[in-house]
Amino acid sequence: MTDDQHSSQPELPRRQRATKIRTSLLKTAAIASVASAATLALVRPDLAEQPSAHATVHLPAGEEPVAVAVPAPSPTASQAADEPSLKLLTFIATRSRLRAERDGHNRVTFPAKFQRTSTHAPRIAVNEERLFEARRLAFESRQRDLRSKIGLVRDEIAGFQTQRDAKEQEISFIKEELRAIEKLHTRQLSNISRLMSLKRDLTRAQWDIGLLESSVARSNLSIKDIEQQIHEDRHGLVVDAERELRAIDLDILDTTKEHQDLPEPLLQLAAEAVRSTRR
């Protein structure tokens, strides 16, 4: 047996031991990673993603990946206690946004004591402000598009009126020439064909003016339709906001009745919110 063969025999057990150690370390790291994500989800749910219940350990080539089961964290007692408060804070913030949308404001105004009610209030307020801004920009974009259409139609009307003015001037010239040709025709100084040609030109010009006036009338109707769309868009936003406000107020009343043990400042804030809607 050669020296190379002697040296390769202990090499195999060493490799197996190294692979087992590596596998164990990878499993431990995977469990620690998922557990860390789970802890973050419990402490800061706004920053953490939903932790997975399984982690896959990728082993060296030739070995199958190992799925490590990690139980998802269950809500703590403090989280369960905070849930009604968070729900009520969200309702109050949502109704503030809805009132701003209904009244056509450029920003959301929250109750004076809202931000101091809970450590979660600022984050909830920011979420509602972002939603309000997105909805406001979308509404204003629709309104701008509709008003832009009105501008285009008015430009068309201006073009029709310019054409009409030109046609009226053309008719004036035709009538003047027609009077002169009629005088010559009575003296037999002009043939009938020229007289009839001018009469046909006059008829066509008057017909063209009728078409242009009809186009102007249709364009004015289009403007009224677009203005109606603008009004209905705004009215629909108000109606939707009012309907959602009524639903939110019912949710606030139900939550305060079901959880009368909530902090007194929060209950007072909810009561003031409902009263302000009814006024």
C-alpha positions in Angstrom: 0.0 0.0 0.0 1.4 3.4 -1.0 1.9 6.4 1.2 -0.9 8.2 -0.7 -3.4 5.4 0.1 -2.4 5.5 3.8 -3.0 9.3 3.9 -6.4 9.2 2.2 -8.0 6.8 4.7 -8.2 9.1 7.7 -9.2 12.0 5.3 -12.7 10.6 4.8 -13.8 10.5 8.5 -12.4 14.0 8.9 -14.5 15.3 6.1 -17.6 13.6 7.4 -17.1 15.2 10.8 -16.5 18.6 9.3 -19.8 18.3 7.3 -21.7 17.3 10.4 -20.3 20.3 12.3 -21.1 22.6 9.4 -24.6 21.3 9.1 -25.2 21.8 12.8 -23.9 25.4 12.7 -26.1 26.2 9.7 -29.2 24.8 11.4 -28.4 26.9 14.5 -27.9 30.0 12.4 -31.2 29.5 10.6 -33.1 29.0 13.8 -31.5 32.2 15.3 -32.3 34.2 12.2 -36.0 33.2 12.2 -36.3 33.7 16.0 -34.8 37.2 15.6 -37.3 38.1 12.9 -40.1 36.8 15.2 -38.9 38.9 18.1 -38.8 42.0 15.9 -42.3 41.3 14.7 -43.5 41.2 18.3 -41.7 44.4 19.4 -42.0 46.5 16.2 -44.7 45.1 13.9 -44.4 48.2 11.8 -40.8 47.4 10.9 -40.7 43.6 10.7 -42.1 41.3 8.1 -44.3 38.4 9.0 -41.9 35.7 10.2 -41.9 32.4 8.4 -42.7 29.2 10.3 -39.9 27.3 8.4 -36.3 28.0 7.5 -34.4 26.0 4.9 -30.7 25.2 5.5 -28.7 24.9 2.3 -25.9 22.3 2.8 -22.8 21.7 0.8 -23.1 20.1 -2.7 -24.3 16.6 -2.6 -26.4 16.9 0.5 -30.2 17.6 0.7 -31.4 20.9 2.1 -32.8 20.6 5.6 -36.1 22.3 6.6 -36.0 23.6 10.2 -39.4 24.1 11.7 -39.7 27.3 13.8 -43.0 28.0 15.5 -44.5 31.4 14.6 -44.7 33.7 17.7 -48.1 34.0 19.4 -49.3 37.5 20.4 -48.2 38.5 23.8 -50.7 39.6 26.5 -49.7 43.3 26.1 -50.3 43.1 22.3 -53.7 41.6 22.8 -54.5 44.4 25.3 -53.3 47.1 22.9 -55.4 45.8 20.0 -58.7 47.6 21.0 -56.7 50.8 21.6 -55.0 50.6 18.2 -58.4 49.9 16.5 -60.0 52.9 18.2 -57.0 55.1 17.3 -57.2 54.0 13.7 -60.9 54.8 13.6 -60.3 58.3 14.9 -57.5 58.9 12.5 -59.5 57.6 9.6 -62.5 59.8 10.3 -60.1 62.8 10.4 -58.9 61.9 6.9 -62.5 61.4 5.7 -63.6 64.8 7.1 -60.6 66.5 5.3 -61.6 64.7 2.0 -65.3 65.7 2.4 -64.5 69.4 3.1 -61.9 69.7 0.4 -59.0 70.5 2.6 -55.3 70.2 1.6 -54.2 68.4 4.7 -55.6 66.2 7.5 -56.2 67.9 10.9 -56.2 65.4 13.8 -57.8 66.1 17.2 -55.5 68.2 19.4 -54.8 65.4 21.9 -54.5 62.6 19.3 -50.7 62.5 19.0 -50.3 62.3 22.8 -52.9 59.5 23.3 -50.5 56.6 22.5 -47.1 55.9 21.2 -48.7 54.3 18.2 -50.7 57.5 17.3 -47.9 59.2 15.2 -47.4 56.1 13.0 -51.2 55.8 12.5 -51.4 59.5 11.7 -48.6 59.2 9.1 -50.4 56.3 7.4 -53.6 58.3 7.1 -51.8 61.4 5.8 -50.1 59.3 3.1 -53.5 57.8 2.1 -55.1 61.2 2.1 -52.3 62.7 -0.1 -52.5 59.8 -2.6 -56.3 60.1 -2.9 -56.1 63.9 -3.1 -53.6 63.8 -5.9 -55.6 61.3 -7.8 -58.8 63.4 -7.4 -57.0 66.6 -8.5 -55.5 64.8 -11.5 -58.9 63.7 -12.6 -60.2 67.3 -12.2 -57.3 68.7 -14.1 -57.9 66.3 -17.0 -61.5 67.3 -17.2 -60.7 71.0 -17.1 -58.1 70.4 -19.8 -60.7 68.9 -22.0 -62.9 72.0 -21.5 -60.0 74.1 -22.6 -59.5 72.0 -25.8 -63.2 72.2 -26.6 -63.2 76.0 -26.1 -60.2 76.2 -28.5 -62.3 74.3 -31.0 -65.2 76.7 -30.5 -62.8 79.6 -31.1 -61.7 78.0 -34.4 -65.3 77.5 -35.5 -66.1 81.1 -34.8 -63.1 82.2 -36.8 -64.2 80.1 -39.7 -67.7 81.5 -39.3 -66.4 85.1 -39.4 -64.5 84.3 -42.6 -67.6 82.7 -44.2 -69.7 85.8 -43.3 -67.1 88.0 -45.0 -67.1 85.7 -48.0 -70.9 85.9 -48.2 -70.7 89.7 -48.1 -68.4 89.7 -51.1 -70.6 87.2 -53.0 -73.7 89.4 -52.4 -71.9 92.5 -53.5 -70.7 90.8 -56.7 -74.1 89.2 -57.2 -75.8 92.6 -57.1 -73.4 93.9 -59.7 -73.9 90.9 -62.0 -77.7 91.2 -61.7 -77.6 94.8 -62.9 -75.4 93.7 -65.8 -77.8 90.8 -66.5 -80.8 93.1 -66.7 -78.9 95.1 -69.3 -78.0 91.8 -71.0 -74.3 92.6 -70.4 -73.7 89.3 -68.5 -74.7 85.7 -69.2 -76.9 83.6 -67.0 -74.2 81.1 -66.1 -72.2 83.6 -64.1 -75.3 84.7 -62.2 -76.3 81.2 -61.3 -72.7 80.4 -60.3 -72.7 83.2 -57.7 -76.0 82.1 -56.3 -74.7 78.6 -55.8 -71.6 80.0 -54.1 -73.9 82.0 -51.8 -76.0 79.0 -50.9 -72.9 76.9 -50.1 -71.4 79.6 -47.9 -74.7 79.9 -46.0 -74.8 76.1 -45.6 -71.2 76.2 -44.3 -72.2 78.8 -41.7 -75.0 76.6 -40.6 -72.6 73.7 -40.1 -70.2 75.8 -38.1 -73.0 77.1 -35.8 -74.1 73.5 -35.3 -70.5 72.5 -34.4 -70.3 75.4 -31.9 -73.6 74.3 -30.3 -72.3 70.7 -30.0 -69.1 71.9 -28.4 -71.0 74.0 -25.9 -73.0 70.9 -24.9 -69.7 69.0 -24.5 -68.5 71.6 -22.1 -71.7 71.3 -20.1 -71.3 67.6 -19.9 -67.7 67.9 -18.7 -68.6 70.5 -16.1 -71.3 68.0 -15.0 -68.7 65.3 -14.7 -66.5 67.6 -12.6 -69.4 68.4 -10.3 -70.4 64.7 -10.0 -66.9 63.7 -9.3 -66.7 66.2 -6.4 -70.2 65.3 -5.2 -69.4 61.6 -5.3 -66.3 62.1 -3.2 -68.4 64.0 -0.6 -71.2 61.4 -0.6 -68.6 58.5 -0.2 -66.9 60.3 2.6 -70.2 61.0 4.4 -71.2 57.3 4.1 -67.8 56.1 5.4 -67.9 58.6 8.3 -71.3 57.2 9.4 -69.8 53.7 9.3 -66.7 54.8 11.2 -68.8 56.5 13.9 -70.7 53.2 14.4 -67.4 51.3 14.7 -66.2 53.8 17.3 -69.4 53.5 19.3 -69.3 49.7 19.2 -65.6 49.6 20.2 -66.1 52.0 23.2 -69.1 50.0 24.4 -67.3 46.7 24.1 -64.0 47.9 25.7 -65.0 50.4 28.4 -61.8 49.6 30.3 -59.8 51.5 27.7 -57.8 54.6 28.9 -60.0 57.5 29.8 -58.3 60.0 27.5 -58.8 57.7 24.6 -62.5 57.2 25.4 -63.0 61.0 25.7 -61.2 61.5 22.4 -63.6 59.0 20.7 -66.7 60.6 22.3 -65.6 64.0 21.1 -64.9 62.7 17.6 -68.4 61.2 17.3 -70.0 64.5 18.6 -68.1 66.6 16.2 -69.4 64.5 13.3 -73.0 64.9 14.4 -72.7 68.7 14.7 
